[in-house]
């Protein structure tokens, strides 16, 4: 079985971005676009919102 996509911890994918098969999204980065590309490191402030986002998205 092959891995189609790897998303590491602490990754933010912008709304409307398209993550293509075979992509590896590295920790601590923001990804944007179609196809999604690494835009910049995420800030400490943005990282602080991830637990809240997980609760909202996974409930």
PDBQT receptor file of N, H, CA, C and O in Angstrom, charges set to zero:
ATOM      1  N   UNK A   1       0.849  -1.179   0.000  1.00  0.00    +0.000 N 
ATOM      2  CA  UNK A   1       0.000   0.000   0.000  1.00  0.00    +0.000 C 
ATOM      3  C   UNK A   1       0.894   1.241   0.000  1.00  0.00    +0.000 C 
ATOM      4  O   UNK A   1       1.823   1.333   0.802  1.00  0.00    +0.000 OA
ATOM      5  N   UNK A   2       0.625   2.171  -0.872  1.00  0.00    +0.000 N 
ATOM      6  H   UNK A   2      -0.129   2.095  -1.524  1.00  0.00    +0.000 HD
ATOM      7  CA  UNK A   2       1.436   3.391  -0.938  1.00  0.00    +0.000 C 
ATOM      8  C   UNK A   2       0.768   4.518  -0.152  1.00  0.00    +0.000 C 
ATOM      9  O   UNK A   2      -0.451   4.549   0.013  1.00  0.00    +0.000 OA
ATOM     10  N   UNK A   3       1.597   5.438   0.325  1.00  0.00    +0.000 N 
ATOM     11  H   UNK A   3       2.587   5.413   0.192  1.00  0.00    +0.000 HD
ATOM     12  CA  UNK A   3       1.098   6.601   1.064  1.00  0.00    +0.000 C 
ATOM     13  C   UNK A   3       0.796   7.699   0.062  1.00  0.00    +0.000 C 
ATOM     14  O   UNK A   3       1.665   8.102  -0.711  1.00  0.00    +0.000 OA
ATOM     15  N   UNK A   4      -0.434   8.178   0.076  1.00  0.00    +0.000 N 
ATOM     16  H   UNK A   4      -1.140   7.850   0.704  1.00  0.00    +0.000 HD
ATOM     17  CA  UNK A   4      -0.828   9.214  -0.873  1.00  0.00    +0.000 C 
ATOM     18  C   UNK A   4      -0.558  10.615  -0.370  1.00  0.00    +0.000 C 
ATOM     19  O   UNK A   4      -0.355  11.535  -1.162  1.00  0.00    +0.000 OA
ATOM     20  N   UNK A   5      -0.555  10.789   0.969  1.00  0.00    +0.000 N 
ATOM     21  H   UNK A   5      -0.720  10.042   1.613  1.00  0.00    +0.000 HD
ATOM     22  CA  UNK A   5      -0.411  12.126   1.534  1.00  0.00    +0.000 C 
ATOM     23  C   UNK A   5       0.083  12.018   2.967  1.00  0.00    +0.000 C 
ATOM     24  O   UNK A   5      -0.387  11.174   3.730  1.00  0.00    +0.000 OA
ATOM     25  N   UNK A   6       1.035  12.876   3.332  1.00  0.00    +0.000 N 
ATOM     26  H   UNK A   6       1.416  13.561   2.712  1.00  0.00    +0.000 HD
ATOM     27  CA  UNK A   6       1.523  12.923   4.713  1.00  0.00    +0.000 C 
ATOM     28  C   UNK A   6       1.351  14.349   5.216  1.00  0.00    +0.000 C 
ATOM     29  O   UNK A   6       1.864  15.297   4.620  1.00  0.00    +0.000 OA
ATOM     30  N   UNK A   7       0.620  14.490   6.324  1.00  0.00    +0.000 N 
ATOM     31  H   UNK A   7       0.204  13.720   6.808  1.00  0.00    +0.000 HD
ATOM     32  CA  UNK A   7       0.452  15.792   6.969  1.00  0.00    +0.000 C 
ATOM     33  C   UNK A   7       1.034  15.665   8.369  1.00  0.00    +0.000 C 
ATOM     34  O   UNK A   7       0.476  14.972   9.220  1.00  0.00    +0.000 OA
ATOM     35  N   UNK A   8       2.154  16.334   8.606  1.00  0.00    +0.000 N 
ATOM     36  H   UNK A   8       2.607  16.897   7.915  1.00  0.00    +0.000 HD
ATOM     37  CA  UNK A   8       2.796  16.282   9.912  1.00  0.00    +0.000 C 
ATOM     38  C   UNK A   8       2.017  17.141  10.911  1.00  0.00    +0.000 C 
ATOM     39  O   UNK A   8       1.039  17.795  10.547  1.00  0.00    +0.000 OA
ATOM     40  N   UNK A   9       2.458  17.134  12.171  1.00  0.00    +0.000 N 
ATOM     41  H   UNK A   9       3.253  16.603  12.466  1.00  0.00    +0.000 HD
ATOM     42  CA  UNK A   9       1.815  17.936  13.222  1.00  0.00    +0.000 C 
ATOM     43  C   UNK A   9       1.997  19.427  12.975  1.00  0.00    +0.000 C 
ATOM     44  O   UNK A   9       2.924  19.859  12.290  1.00  0.00    +0.000 OA
ATOM     45  N   UNK A  10       1.081  20.200  13.555  1.00  0.00    +0.000 N 
ATOM     46  H   UNK A  10       0.327  19.850  14.111  1.00  0.00    +0.000 HD
ATOM     47  CA  UNK A  10       1.186  21.672  13.554  1.00  0.00    +0.000 C 
ATOM     48  C   UNK A  10       1.231  22.267  12.144  1.00  0.00    +0.000 C 
ATOM     49  O   UNK A  10       2.042  23.152  11.871  1.00  0.00    +0.000 OA
ATOM     50  N   UNK A  11       0.379  21.794  11.266  1.00  0.00    +0.000 N 
ATOM     51  H   UNK A  11      -0.279  21.075  11.488  1.00  0.00    +0.000 HD
ATOM     52  CA  UNK A  11       0.276  22.291   9.892  1.00  0.00    +0.000 C 
ATOM     53  C   UNK A  11      -1.033  23.049   9.746  1.00  0.00    +0.000 C 
ATOM     54  O   UNK A  11      -2.059  22.631  10.283  1.00  0.00    +0.000 OA
ATOM     55  N   UNK A  12      -1.001  24.165   9.020  1.00  0.00    +0.000 N 
ATOM     56  H   UNK A  12      -0.168  24.504   8.584  1.00  0.00    +0.000 HD
ATOM     57  CA  UNK A  12      -2.222  24.900   8.690  1.00  0.00    +0.000 C 
ATOM     58  C   UNK A  12      -2.350  24.917   7.171  1.00  0.00    +0.000 C 
ATOM     59  O   UNK A  12      -1.422  25.306   6.462  1.00  0.00    +0.000 OA
ATOM     60  N   UNK A  13      -3.519  24.488   6.679  1.00  0.00    +0.000 N 
ATOM     61  H   UNK A  13      -4.273  24.172   7.255  1.00  0.00    +0.000 HD
ATOM     62  CA  UNK A  13      -3.823  24.525   5.250  1.00  0.00    +0.000 C 
ATOM     63  C   UNK A  13      -4.892  25.587   5.060  1.00  0.00    +0.000 C 
ATOM     64  O   UNK A  13      -5.970  25.496   5.648  1.00  0.00    +0.000 OA
ATOM     65  N   UNK A  14      -4.606  26.588   4.248  1.00  0.00    +0.000 N 
ATOM     66  H   UNK A  14      -3.731  26.662   3.770  1.00  0.00    +0.000 HD
ATOM     67  CA  UNK A  14      -5.531  27.702   4.035  1.00  0.00    +0.000 C 
ATOM     68  C   UNK A  14      -6.810  27.231   3.353  1.00  0.00    +0.000 C 
ATOM     69  O   UNK A  14      -6.806  26.270   2.584  1.00  0.00    +0.000 OA
ATOM     70  N   UNK A  15      -7.897  27.926   3.650  1.00  0.00    +0.000 N 
ATOM     71  H   UNK A  15      -7.900  28.707   4.275  1.00  0.00    +0.000 HD
ATOM     72  CA  UNK A  15      -9.188  27.623   3.033  1.00  0.00    +0.000 C 
ATOM     73  C   UNK A  15      -9.066  27.689   1.513  1.00  0.00    +0.000 C 
ATOM     74  O   UNK A  15      -8.451  28.606   0.969  1.00  0.00    +0.000 OA
ATOM     75  N   UNK A  16      -9.649  26.725   0.849  1.00  0.00    +0.000 N 
ATOM     76  H   UNK A  16     -10.149  25.980   1.292  1.00  0.00    +0.000 HD
ATOM     77  CA  UNK A  16      -9.647  26.691  -0.610  1.00  0.00    +0.000 C 
ATOM     78  C   UNK A  16      -8.396  26.082  -1.213  1.00  0.00    +0.000 C 
ATOM     79  O   UNK A  16      -8.325  25.911  -2.430  1.00  0.00    +0.000 OA
ATOM     80  N   UNK A  17      -7.411  25.751  -0.396  1.00  0.00    +0.000 N 
ATOM     81  H   UNK A  17      -7.469  25.889   0.592  1.00  0.00    +0.000 HD
ATOM     82  CA  UNK A  17      -6.191  25.143  -0.916  1.00  0.00    +0.000 C 
ATOM     83  C   UNK A  17      -6.455  23.705  -1.330  1.00  0.00    +0.000 C 
ATOM     84  O   UNK A  17      -7.300  23.025  -0.747  1.00  0.00    +0.000 OA
ATOM     85  N   UNK A  18      -5.732  23.251  -2.336  1.00  0.00    +0.000 N 
ATOM     86  H   UNK A  18      -5.046  23.804  -2.809  1.00  0.00    +0.000 HD
ATOM     87  CA  UNK A  18      -5.885  21.890  -2.834  1.00  0.00    +0.000 C 
ATOM     88  C   UNK A  18      -4.567  21.151  -2.597  1.00  0.00    +0.000 C 
ATOM     89  O   UNK A  18      -3.531  21.489  -3.169  1.00  0.00    +0.000 OA
ATOM     90  N   UNK A  19      -4.641  20.130  -1.733  1.00  0.00    +0.000 N 
ATOM     91  H   UNK A  19      -5.483  19.856  -1.268  1.00  0.00    +0.000 HD
ATOM     92  CA  UNK A  19      -3.465  19.322  -1.424  1.00  0.00    +0.000 C 
ATOM     93  C   UNK A  19      -3.488  18.107  -2.343  1.00  0.00    +0.000 C 
ATOM     94  O   UNK A  19      -4.419  17.302  -2.304  1.00  0.00    +0.000 OA
ATOM     95  N   UNK A  20      -2.455  17.984  -3.168  1.00  0.00    +0.000 N 
ATOM     96  H   UNK A  20      -1.699  18.637  -3.200  1.00  0.00    +0.000 HD
ATOM     97  CA  UNK A  20      -2.414  16.934  -4.182  1.00  0.00    +0.000 C 
ATOM     98  C   UNK A  20      -1.788  15.646  -3.643  1.00  0.00    +0.000 C 
ATOM     99  O   UNK A  20      -1.019  15.688  -2.682  1.00  0.00    +0.000 OA
ATOM    100  N   UNK A  21      -2.113  14.505  -4.254  1.00  0.00    +0.000 N 
ATOM    101  H   UNK A  21      -2.737  14.472  -5.034  1.00  0.00    +0.000 HD
ATOM    102  CA  UNK A  21      -1.545  13.227  -3.825  1.00  0.00    +0.000 C 
ATOM    103  C   UNK A  21      -0.015  13.251  -3.881  1.00  0.00    +0.000 C 
ATOM    104  O   UNK A  21       0.580  13.888  -4.750  1.00  0.00    +0.000 OA
ATOM    105  N   UNK A  22       0.598  12.549  -2.942  1.00  0.00    +0.000 N 
ATOM    106  H   UNK A  22       0.114  12.031  -2.236  1.00  0.00    +0.000 HD
ATOM    107  CA  UNK A  22       2.045  12.453  -2.901  1.00  0.00    +0.000 C 
ATOM    108  C   UNK A  22       2.727  13.586  -2.161  1.00  0.00    +0.000 C 
ATOM    109  O   UNK A  22       3.951  13.600  -2.029  1.00  0.00    +0.000 OA
ATOM    110  N   UNK A  23       1.946  14.530  -1.680  1.00  0.00    +0.000 N 
ATOM    111  H   UNK A  23       0.952  14.519  -1.787  1.00  0.00    +0.000 HD
ATOM    112  CA  UNK A  23       2.494  15.708  -0.999  1.00  0.00    +0.000 C 
ATOM    113  C   UNK A  23       2.861  15.374   0.439  1.00  0.00    +0.000 C 
ATOM    114  O   UNK A  23       2.186  14.570   1.082  1.00  0.00    +0.000 OA
ATOM    115  N   UNK A  24       3.924  15.985   0.946  1.00  0.00    +0.000 N 
ATOM    116  H   UNK A  24       4.473  16.638   0.423  1.00  0.00    +0.000 HD
ATOM    117  CA  UNK A  24       4.311  15.909   2.349  1.00  0.00    +0.000 C 
ATOM    118  C   UNK A  24       4.232  17.317   2.906  1.00  0.00    +0.000 C 
ATOM    119  O   UNK A  24       4.988  18.194   2.488  1.00  0.00    +0.000 OA
ATOM    120  N   UNK A  25       3.315  17.547   3.856  1.00  0.00    +0.000 N 
ATOM    121  H   UNK A  25       2.700  16.835   4.196  1.00  0.00    +0.000 HD
ATOM    122  CA  UNK A  25       3.181  18.861   4.476  1.00  0.00    +0.000 C 
ATOM    123  C   UNK A  25       3.976  18.841   5.773  1.00  0.00    +0.000 C 
ATOM    124  O   UNK A  25       3.638  18.122   6.713  1.00  0.00    +0.000 OA
ATOM    125  N   UNK A  26       5.047  19.648   5.811  1.00  0.00    +0.000 N 
ATOM    126  H   UNK A  26       5.322  20.232   5.047  1.00  0.00    +0.000 HD
ATOM    127  CA  UNK A  26       5.961  19.661   6.945  1.00  0.00    +0.000 C 
ATOM    128  C   UNK A  26       5.396  20.445   8.117  1.00  0.00    +0.000 C 
ATOM    129  O   UNK A  26       4.654  21.412   7.941  1.00  0.00    +0.000 OA
ATOM    130  N   UNK A  27       5.763  20.010   9.321  1.00  0.00    +0.000 N 
ATOM    131  H   UNK A  27       6.366  19.225   9.465  1.00  0.00    +0.000 HD
ATOM    132  CA  UNK A  27       5.331  20.676  10.556  1.00  0.00    +0.000 C 
ATOM    133  C   UNK A  27       5.687  22.147  10.564  1.00  0.00    +0.000 C 
ATOM    134  O   UNK A  27       6.690  22.578   9.995  1.00  0.00    +0.000 OA
ATOM    135  N   UNK A  28       4.819  22.912  11.239  1.00  0.00    +0.000 N 
ATOM    136  H   UNK A  28       4.004  22.562  11.702  1.00  0.00    +0.000 HD
ATOM    137  CA  UNK A  28       5.063  24.331  11.520  1.00  0.00    +0.000 C 
ATOM    138  C   UNK A  28       5.058  25.234  10.292  1.00  0.00    +0.000 C 
ATOM    139  O   UNK A  28       5.724  26.268  10.282  1.00  0.00    +0.000 OA
ATOM    140  N   UNK A  29       4.303  24.847   9.248  1.00  0.00    +0.000 N 
ATOM    141  H   UNK A  29       3.761  24.007   9.256  1.00  0.00    +0.000 HD
ATOM    142  CA  UNK A  29       4.202  25.696   8.057  1.00  0.00    +0.000 C 
ATOM    143  C   UNK A  29       2.749  25.897   7.655  1.00  0.00    +0.000 C 
ATOM    144  O   UNK A  29       1.884  25.067   7.936  1.00  0.00    +0.000 OA
ATOM    145  N   UNK A  30       2.505  27.021   6.989  1.00  0.00    +0.000 N 
ATOM    146  H   UNK A  30       3.208  27.694   6.761  1.00  0.00    +0.000 HD
ATOM    147  CA  UNK A  30       1.225  27.336   6.371  1.00  0.00    +0.000 C 
ATOM    148  C   UNK A  30       1.327  26.961   4.898  1.00  0.00    +0.000 C 
ATOM    149  O   UNK A  30       2.322  27.265   4.239  1.00  0.00    +0.000 OA
ATOM    150  N   UNK A  31       0.292  26.301   4.387  1.00  0.00    +0.000 N 
ATOM    151  H   UNK A  31      -0.516  26.055   4.922  1.00  0.00    +0.000 HD
ATOM    152  CA  UNK A  31       0.240  25.907   2.978  1.00  0.00    +0.000 C 
ATOM    153  C   UNK A  31      -0.956  26.589   2.324  1.00  0.00    +0.000 C 
ATOM    154  O   UNK A  31      -2.052  26.618   2.884  1.00  0.00    +0.000 OA
ATOM    155  N   UNK A  32      -0.730  27.141   1.122  1.00  0.00    +0.000 N 
ATOM    156  H   UNK A  32       0.160  27.117   0.667  1.00  0.00    +0.000 HD
ATOM    157  CA  UNK A  32      -1.785  27.860   0.410  1.00  0.00    +0.000 C 
ATOM    158  C   UNK A  32      -1.739  27.534  -1.078  1.00  0.00    +0.000 C 
ATOM    159  O   UNK A  32      -0.700  27.143  -1.611  1.00  0.00    +0.000 OA
ATOM    160  N   UNK A  33      -2.877  27.702  -1.737  1.00  0.00    +0.000 N 
ATOM    161  H   UNK A  33      -3.721  28.020  -1.304  1.00  0.00    +0.000 HD
ATOM    162  CA  UNK A  33      -2.922  27.654  -3.195  1.00  0.00    +0.000 C 
ATOM    163  C   UNK A  33      -3.442  26.357  -3.784  1.00  0.00    +0.000 C 
ATOM    164  O   UNK A  33      -3.823  25.420  -3.082  1.00  0.00    +0.000 OA
ATOM    165  N   UNK A  34      -3.438  26.349  -5.113  1.00  0.00    +0.000 N 
ATOM    166  H   UNK A  34      -3.128  27.109  -5.684  1.00  0.00    +0.000 HD
ATOM    167  CA  UNK A  34      -3.875  25.211  -5.900  1.00  0.00    +0.000 C 
ATOM    168  C   UNK A  34      -2.847  24.971  -7.004  1.00  0.00    +0.000 C 
ATOM    169  O   UNK A  34      -2.874  25.640  -8.036  1.00  0.00    +0.000 OA
ATOM    170  N   UNK A  35      -1.949  24.026  -6.789  1.00  0.00    +0.000 N 
ATOM    171  H   UNK A  35      -1.927  23.482  -5.950  1.00  0.00    +0.000 HD
ATOM    172  CA  UNK A  35      -1.828  23.111  -5.661  1.00  0.00    +0.000 C 
ATOM    173  C   UNK A  35      -1.224  23.810  -4.438  1.00  0.00    +0.000 C 
ATOM    174  O   UNK A  35      -0.546  24.830  -4.558  1.00  0.00    +0.000 OA
ATOM    175  N   UNK A  36      -1.486  23.242  -3.274  1.00  0.00    +0.000 N 
ATOM    176  H   UNK A  36      -2.037  22.413  -3.177  1.00  0.00    +0.000 HD
ATOM    177  CA  UNK A  36      -0.986  23.829  -2.024  1.00  0.00    +0.000 C 
ATOM    178  C   UNK A  36       0.538  23.831  -2.008  1.00  0.00    +0.000 C 
ATOM    179  O   UNK A  36       1.188  22.832  -2.315  1.00  0.00    +0.000 OA
ATOM    180  N   UNK A  37       1.090  24.996  -1.637  1.00  0.00    +0.000 N 
ATOM    181  H   UNK A  37       0.562  25.808  -1.388  1.00  0.00    +0.000 HD
ATOM    182  CA  UNK A  37       2.544  25.142  -1.534  1.00  0.00    +0.000 C 
ATOM    183  C   UNK A  37       2.883  25.748  -0.179  1.00  0.00    +0.000 C 
ATOM    184  O   UNK A  37       2.088  26.483   0.406  1.00  0.00    +0.000 OA
ATOM    185  N   UNK A  38       4.063  25.429   0.303  1.00  0.00    +0.000 N 
ATOM    186  H   UNK A  38       4.708  24.832  -0.173  1.00  0.00    +0.000 HD
ATOM    187  CA  UNK A  38       4.529  25.964   1.580  1.00  0.00    +0.000 C 
ATOM    188  C   UNK A  38       4.708  27.471   1.440  1.00  0.00    +0.000 C 
ATOM    189  O   UNK A  38       5.491  27.935   0.611  1.00  0.00    +0.000 OA
ATOM    190  N   UNK A  39       3.975  28.239   2.261  1.00  0.00    +0.000 N 
ATOM    191  H   UNK A  39       3.339  27.862   2.935  1.00  0.00    +0.000 HD
ATOM    192  CA  UNK A  39       4.012  29.693   2.145  1.00  0.00    +0.000 C 
ATOM    193  C   UNK A  39       4.977  30.333   3.140  1.00  0.00    +0.000 C 
ATOM    194  O   UNK A  39       5.788  31.187   2.780  1.00  0.00    +0.000 OA
ATOM    195  N   UNK A  40       4.874  29.900   4.408  1.00  0.00    +0.000 N 
ATOM    196  H   UNK A  40       4.216  29.206   4.701  1.00  0.00    +0.000 HD
ATOM    197  CA  UNK A  40       5.707  30.506   5.452  1.00  0.00    +0.000 C 
ATOM    198  C   UNK A  40       5.557  29.713   6.733  1.00  0.00    +0.000 C 
ATOM    199  O   UNK A  40       4.623  28.923   6.872  1.00  0.00    +0.000 OA
ATOM    200  N   UNK A  41       6.480  29.919   7.679  1.00  0.00    +0.000 N 
ATOM    201  H   UNK A  41       7.239  30.560   7.566  1.00  0.00    +0.000 HD
ATOM    202  CA  UNK A  41       6.303  29.274   8.977  1.00  0.00    +0.000 C 
ATOM    203  C   UNK A  41       5.077  29.845   9.693  1.00  0.00    +0.000 C 
ATOM    204  O   UNK A  41       4.764  31.027   9.550  1.00  0.00    +0.000 OA
ATOM    205  N   UNK A  42       4.394  29.014  10.453  1.00  0.00    +0.000 N 
ATOM    206  H   UNK A  42       4.648  28.053  10.569  1.00  0.00    +0.000 HD
ATOM    207  CA  UNK A  42       3.277  29.523  11.249  1.00  0.00    +0.000 C 
ATOM    208  C   UNK A  42       3.833  30.225  12.485  1.00  0.00    +0.000 C 
ATOM    209  O   UNK A  42       4.898  29.871  12.989  1.00  0.00    +0.000 OA
ATOM    210  N   UNK A  43       3.106  31.208  12.954  1.00  0.00    +0.000 N 
ATOM    211  H   UNK A  43       2.240  31.496  12.544  1.00  0.00    +0.000 HD
ATOM    212  CA  UNK A  43       3.537  31.966  14.131  1.00  0.00    +0.000 C 
ATOM    213  C   UNK A  43       3.101  31.243  15.410  1.00  0.00    +0.000 C 
ATOM    214  O   UNK A  43       2.240  30.364  15.383  1.00  0.00    +0.000 OA
ATOM    215  N   UNK A  44       3.706  31.630  16.513  1.00  0.00    +0.000 N 
ATOM    216  H   UNK A  44       4.406  32.344  16.535  1.00  0.00    +0.000 HD
ATOM    217  CA  UNK A  44       3.302  31.065  17.807  1.00  0.00    +0.000 C 
ATOM    218  C   UNK A  44       1.829  31.361  18.081  1.00  0.00    +0.000 C 
ATOM    219  O   UNK A  44       1.117  30.522  18.631  1.00  0.00    +0.000 OA
ATOM    220  N   UNK A  45       1.381  32.534  17.703  1.00  0.00    +0.000 N 
ATOM    221  H   UNK A  45       1.960  33.216  17.255  1.00  0.00    +0.000 HD
ATOM    222  CA  UNK A  45      -0.030  32.900  17.899  1.00  0.00    +0.000 C 
ATOM    223  C   UNK A  45      -0.948  31.976  17.101  1.00  0.00    +0.000 C 
ATOM    224  O   UNK A  45      -1.959  31.503  17.619  1.00  0.00    +0.000 OA
ATOM    225  N   UNK A  46      -0.596  31.723  15.849  1.00  0.00    +0.000 N 
ATOM    226  H   UNK A  46       0.225  32.108  15.428  1.00  0.00    +0.000 HD
ATOM    227  CA  UNK A  46      -1.407  30.809  15.034  1.00  0.00    +0.000 C 
ATOM    228  C   UNK A  46      -1.409  29.402  15.623  1.00  0.00    +0.000 C 
ATOM    229  O   UNK A  46      -2.446  28.738  15.646  1.00  0.00    +0.000 OA
ATOM    230  N   UNK A  47      -0.255  28.947  16.098  1.00  0.00    +0.000 N 
ATOM    231  H   UNK A  47       0.587  29.486  16.080  1.00  0.00    +0.000 HD
ATOM    232  CA  UNK A  47      -0.177  27.625  16.719  1.00  0.00    +0.000 C 
ATOM    233  C   UNK A  47      -1.074  27.529  17.947  1.00  0.00    +0.000 C 
ATOM    234  O   UNK A  47      -1.611  26.462  18.245  1.00  0.00    +0.000 OA
ATOM    235  N   UNK A  48      -1.237  28.644  18.661  1.00  0.00    +0.000 N 
ATOM    236  H   UNK A  48      -0.801  29.511  18.419  1.00  0.00    +0.000 HD
ATOM    237  CA  UNK A  48      -2.063  28.626  19.867  1.00  0.00    +0.000 C 
ATOM    238  C   UNK A  48      -3.540  28.381  19.548  1.00  0.00    +0.000 C 
ATOM    239  O   UNK A  48      -4.291  27.951  20.424  1.00  0.00    +0.000 OA
ATOM    240  N   UNK A  49      -3.966  28.647  18.315  1.00  0.00    +0.000 N 
ATOM    241  H   UNK A  49      -3.356  28.996  17.604  1.00  0.00    +0.000 HD
ATOM    242  CA  UNK A  49      -5.355  28.432  17.917  1.00  0.00    +0.000 C 
ATOM    243  C   UNK A  49      -5.642  27.002  17.451  1.00  0.00    +0.000 C 
ATOM    244  O   UNK A  49      -6.808  26.624  17.333  1.00  0.00    +0.000 OA
ATOM    245  N   UNK A  50      -4.610  26.205  17.186  1.00  0.00    +0.000 N 
ATOM    246  H   UNK A  50      -3.664  26.512  17.283  1.00  0.00    +0.000 HD
ATOM    247  CA  UNK A  50      -4.835  24.859  16.653  1.00  0.00    +0.000 C 
ATOM    248  C   UNK A  50      -5.685  23.966  17.561  1.00  0.00    +0.000 C 
ATOM    249  O   UNK A  50      -6.582  23.294  17.053  1.00  0.00    +0.000 OA
ATOM    250  N   UNK A  51      -5.449  23.924  18.876  1.00  0.00    +0.000 N 
ATOM    251  H   UNK A  51      -4.719  24.470  19.288  1.00  0.00    +0.000 HD
ATOM    252  CA  UNK A  51      -6.310  23.065  19.708  1.00  0.00    +0.000 C 
ATOM    253  C   UNK A  51      -7.790  23.452  19.627  1.00  0.00    +0.000 C 
ATOM    254  O   UNK A  51      -8.656  22.578  19.608  1.00  0.00    +0.000 OA
ATOM    255  N   UNK A  52      -8.080  24.741  19.580  1.00  0.00    +0.000 N 
ATOM    256  H   UNK A  52      -7.376  25.451  19.595  1.00  0.00    +0.000 HD
ATOM    257  CA  UNK A  52      -9.462  25.197  19.482  1.00  0.00    +0.000 C 
ATOM    258  C   UNK A  52     -10.057  24.757  18.134  1.00  0.00    +0.000 C 
ATOM    259  O   UNK A  52     -11.199  24.301  18.076  1.00  0.00    +0.000 OA
ATOM    260  N   UNK A  53      -9.285  24.894  17.066  1.00  0.00    +0.000 N 
ATOM    261  H   UNK A  53      -8.357  25.263  17.113  1.00  0.00    +0.000 HD
ATOM    262  CA  UNK A  53      -9.765  24.487  15.752  1.00  0.00    +0.000 C 
ATOM    263  C   UNK A  53     -10.047  22.994  15.683  1.00  0.00    +0.000 C 
ATOM    264  O   UNK A  53     -11.024  22.572  15.064  1.00  0.00    +0.000 OA
ATOM    265  N   UNK A  54      -9.193  22.194  16.319  1.00  0.00    +0.000 N 
ATOM    266  H   UNK A  54      -8.399  22.537  16.822  1.00  0.00    +0.000 HD
ATOM    267  CA  UNK A  54      -9.420  20.746  16.345  1.00  0.00    +0.000 C 
ATOM    268  C   UNK A  54     -10.717  20.409  17.063  1.00  0.00    +0.000 C 
ATOM    269  O   UNK A  54     -11.469  19.542  16.620  1.00  0.00    +0.000 OA
ATOM    270  N   UNK A  55     -10.981  21.097  18.178  1.00  0.00    +0.000 N 
ATOM    271  H   UNK A  55     -10.369  21.801  18.539  1.00  0.00    +0.000 HD
ATOM    272  CA  UNK A  55     -12.221  20.831  18.910  1.00  0.00    +0.000 C 
ATOM    273  C   UNK A  55     -13.436  21.166  18.056  1.00  0.00    +0.000 C 
ATOM    274  O   UNK A  55     -14.411  20.414  18.039  1.00  0.00    +0.000 OA
ATOM    275  N   UNK A  56     -13.384  22.282  17.353  1.00  0.00    +0.000 N 
ATOM    276  H   UNK A  56     -12.592  22.893  17.366  1.00  0.00    +0.000 HD
ATOM    277  CA  UNK A  56     -14.517  22.715  16.529  1.00  0.00    +0.000 C 
ATOM    278  C   UNK A  56     -14.711  21.778  15.338  1.00  0.00    +0.000 C 
ATOM    279  O   UNK A  56     -15.835  21.368  15.049  1.00  0.00    +0.000 OA
ATOM    280  N   UNK A  57     -13.621  21.437  14.645  1.00  0.00    +0.000 N 
ATOM    281  H   UNK A  57     -12.708  21.769  14.879  1.00  0.00    +0.000 HD
ATOM    282  CA  UNK A  57     -13.711  20.625  13.435  1.00  0.00    +0.000 C 
ATOM    283  C   UNK A  57     -14.026  19.155  13.724  1.00  0.00    +0.000 C 
ATOM    284  O   UNK A  57     -14.603  18.466  12.883  1.00  0.00    +0.000 OA
ATOM    285  N   UNK A  58     -13.651  18.682  14.898  1.00  0.00    +0.000 N 
ATOM    286  H   UNK A  58     -13.181  19.241  15.581  1.00  0.00    +0.000 HD
ATOM    287  CA  UNK A  58     -13.801  17.246  15.204  1.00  0.00    +0.000 C 
ATOM    288  C   UNK A  58     -14.994  16.956  16.098  1.00  0.00    +0.000 C 
ATOM    289  O   UNK A  58     -15.136  15.832  16.579  1.00  0.00    +0.000 OA
ATOM    290  N   UNK A  59     -15.858  17.943  16.335  1.00  0.00    +0.000 N 
ATOM    291  H   UNK A  59     -15.742  18.856  15.944  1.00  0.00    +0.000 HD
ATOM    292  CA  UNK A  59     -17.022  17.680  17.205  1.00  0.00    +0.000 C 
ATOM    293  C   UNK A  59     -18.284  17.499  16.397  1.00  0.00    +0.000 C 
ATOM    294  O   UNK A  59     -19.353  17.271  16.964  1.00  0.00    +0.000 OA
TER     295      UNK A  59
